[in-house]
Amino acid sequence: GRPSLNPAAQGIHDGVAFEYACGTSSLPAGLAERRWLRVRSARRLRAVAREASARGAAPDVVLATAQTLSGLALALPTAHVAGARTVLDACELPSGFVRDGTRRALHRRLYARLARRTDGILCVSTLLDRHWAAHAPAPRLRVPILVDVASFTPLAPDAIEADRIVYAGNLAHAGELAALLEAFALAARSVPHAALLILGDDPGSGAIERLRAHATRLGVGDRV
């Protein structure tokens, strides 16, 4: 299965208690096993919500971080049982893991229906803010991803390449990366030495080849 950041199913991370409601920290390869994990997650989340309410320690907010239909569908009833509000953490466009086309469009329409039932949406970028402004009436707050700069070793001033733009992330989000390439192609017209470095992979999807082809069509293939 695919490992997670925390190899244990529950414990303490940076002083904060955590638990994977499904009881495991890795995703099984089989479809049936993955579906069963959703059922286990739903049962555990409802039980935790009831226990917290009974102790008078129910949360004020349930933060939905999943960009999948089932993930958001689990967060909404959990918040309802706990008497809490549901806030969607929009860190990426929904259903980015689904191959582009009719199926992804259907996923996003269904996801938007669920998102309309949330009490608020946190957006980490202007792109996401615009997306949810068009698809859900919930109040939105744009909060950029914060980086702990103390975790990185600073470069010497003469080692910084001022004209290089770096993207690091999942290459499955074709629409977002296409927009990045198109924006870079526009900027590159007035910045002769600009270069775009894309770090990431999406094995077996052909994402890298499609990005290279798109960069070539835009006339910046030799600068990406």
C-alpha positions in Angstrom: 0.0 0.0 0.0 0.9 3.7 -0.1 2.6 4.8 3.1 1.6 7.9 5.0 3.6 10.5 6.8 3.0 8.8 10.2 3.8 5.0 9.9 1.7 4.3 13.1 -2.1 4.3 13.0 -2.2 6.5 16.1 0.2 8.3 18.4 1.7 11.7 19.0 3.1 13.9 16.2 4.9 17.2 17.2 3.0 17.1 20.5 -0.4 16.6 18.9 -2.4 13.4 19.3 -3.5 11.8 16.0 -5.4 8.7 14.9 -6.3 7.3 11.5 -10.0 6.5 11.8 -9.6 3.6 9.4 -7.1 1.9 11.8 -4.2 1.8 9.4 -1.6 4.2 7.9 -1.3 2.6 4.5 -3.8 2.3 1.6 -4.5 -1.3 0.4 -4.1 -2.1 -3.2 -7.4 -3.9 -3.6 -10.6 -1.9 -4.4 -12.7 -4.0 -1.9 -10.2 -3.4 0.9 -10.2 0.3 0.2 -14.0 0.5 0.3 -14.0 -1.4 3.6 -11.6 1.2 5.1 -14.2 3.9 4.3 -16.8 1.9 6.3 -14.4 1.5 9.2 -13.6 5.2 9.1 -17.2 6.2 9.1 -17.9 4.0 12.1 -14.9 5.2 14.1 -15.6 8.9 13.3 -19.2 8.7 14.4 -18.1 6.9 17.6 -15.5 9.5 18.4 -18.0 12.3 17.7 -20.5 10.8 20.1 -18.0 10.2 22.8 -16.7 13.8 22.6 -20.3 15.1 22.7 -21.1 13.0 25.8 -18.0 14.3 27.6 -18.9 17.9 26.7 -15.7 18.1 24.6 -17.2 18.2 21.2 -15.2 20.3 18.6 -16.5 23.6 17.3 -15.3 22.8 13.8 -14.6 19.6 11.8 -11.9 20.4 9.2 -12.4 18.3 6.0 -9.0 17.9 4.3 -9.9 15.2 1.8 -10.3 16.1 -1.8 -12.3 13.0 -2.5 -16.1 12.4 -2.5 -16.0 9.9 0.3 -13.7 12.0 2.4 -16.0 15.0 2.4 -19.1 12.8 2.7 -17.6 11.4 6.0 -16.8 14.8 7.4 -20.3 16.3 7.1 -22.2 13.7 9.2 -19.3 13.6 11.7 -19.7 17.3 12.3 -23.5 16.9 12.5 -23.2 14.2 15.2 -20.8 16.4 17.2 -22.9 19.6 16.7 -19.9 21.3 15.0 -19.5 23.3 11.8 -17.8 21.8 8.8 -15.0 23.7 7.1 -13.4 22.5 3.8 -9.6 22.8 3.6 -9.3 23.4 -0.2 -5.6 22.6 -0.7 -6.1 21.4 -4.3 -8.8 21.1 -6.9 -11.1 18.1 -6.1 -10.8 14.8 -7.9 -7.4 15.6 -9.4 -6.5 11.9 -9.1 -9.3 11.1 -11.6 -8.2 11.0 -15.3 -9.3 14.2 -17.1 -12.6 13.9 -19.0 -16.2 13.1 -18.3 -15.5 11.1 -15.2 -13.6 13.9 -13.5 -16.2 16.4 -14.5 -18.9 14.2 -12.8 -16.7 13.8 -9.7 -16.3 17.6 -9.4 -20.0 18.2 -9.8 -20.9 15.8 -7.1 -18.1 17.2 -4.9 -19.4 20.7 -5.4 -22.9 19.6 -4.2 -21.3 18.4 -0.9 -19.2 21.5 -0.6 -22.3 23.6 -0.7 -23.3 22.0 2.6 -20.2 23.2 4.4 -20.0 26.3 6.6 -16.8 27.7 5.1 -13.9 27.0 2.8 -10.2 27.7 3.3 -8.4 28.3 0.0 -4.6 28.2 -0.3 -4.5 30.0 -3.6 -6.2 32.4 -5.9 -7.0 29.6 -8.3 -8.9 27.6 -5.6 -10.6 30.8 -4.4 -12.0 31.5 -7.9 -13.0 27.8 -8.3 -15.1 27.7 -5.2 -16.5 31.2 -5.7 -18.1 29.7 -8.9 -19.2 26.4 -7.4 -20.2 26.9 -3.7 -21.8 29.8 -1.8 -20.1 29.1 1.5 -17.9 31.9 2.9 -14.3 31.6 1.8 -11.0 32.6 3.4 -7.8 32.6 1.4 -4.8 31.4 3.5 -1.5 30.7 1.7 0.5 27.6 2.6 2.9 28.6 5.4 6.5 27.4 5.3 8.7 27.0 8.3 11.8 28.7 6.8 13.9 27.5 9.8 13.7 24.0 8.4 15.7 24.9 5.3 19.3 25.9 4.9 19.6 29.3 3.2 21.6 29.7 0.0 24.4 32.2 -0.3 23.1 35.3 -2.2 25.3 34.6 -5.2 23.9 31.0 -5.5 20.3 32.2 -5.9 19.0 32.0 -9.5 16.6 34.9 -9.6 15.0 33.9 -12.9 14.2 30.3 -12.1 10.7 29.3 -11.0 10.3 26.0 -9.2 7.2 23.9 -8.9 7.2 20.8 -6.7 4.2 18.6 -6.3 1.8 16.0 -7.9 1.8 16.0 -11.7 -1.7 14.5 -11.8 -3.3 18.0 -11.6 -3.1 18.6 -15.3 -5.3 21.7 -15.4 -3.3 23.5 -12.8 0.1 22.7 -14.4 -1.2 23.6 -17.9 -2.2 27.0 -16.4 1.3 27.3 -14.9 3.0 26.6 -18.2 0.8 29.2 -20.0 1.5 31.8 -17.3 5.2 31.1 -17.6 5.1 31.3 -21.4 3.6 34.8 -21.1 6.2 35.9 -18.5 9.1 34.4 -20.4 8.4 36.9 -23.3 9.7 39.8 -21.1 12.2 37.8 -19.0 14.7 36.3 -21.5 16.6 34.2 -19.1 13.6 32.8 -17.1 13.4 29.0 -16.6 10.7 26.8 -15.1 11.8 23.7 -13.1 9.0 21.2 -12.4 9.6 18.5 -9.8 7.3 15.6 -9.3 5.9 12.4 -10.9 2.7 10.6 -11.7 3.9 7.1 -12.7 2.1 5.5 -15.6 -0.1 8.5 -16.5 2.1 10.0 -19.2 1.9 13.4 -17.3 5.5 14.2 -18.0 5.2 13.6 -21.7 2.0 15.7 -21.9 3.6 18.6 -20.0 6.7 18.5 -22.3 4.5 18.5 -25.4 2.4 21.5 -24.0 5.6 23.4 -23.2 6.8 22.8 -26.8 3.5 24.0 -28.3 3.8 27.2 -26.2 7.3 27.8 -27.5 9.1 27.3 -24.1 10.1 23.7 -24.4 13.8 24.5 -24.1 13.2 26.5 -20.9 11.1 24.0 -18.9 
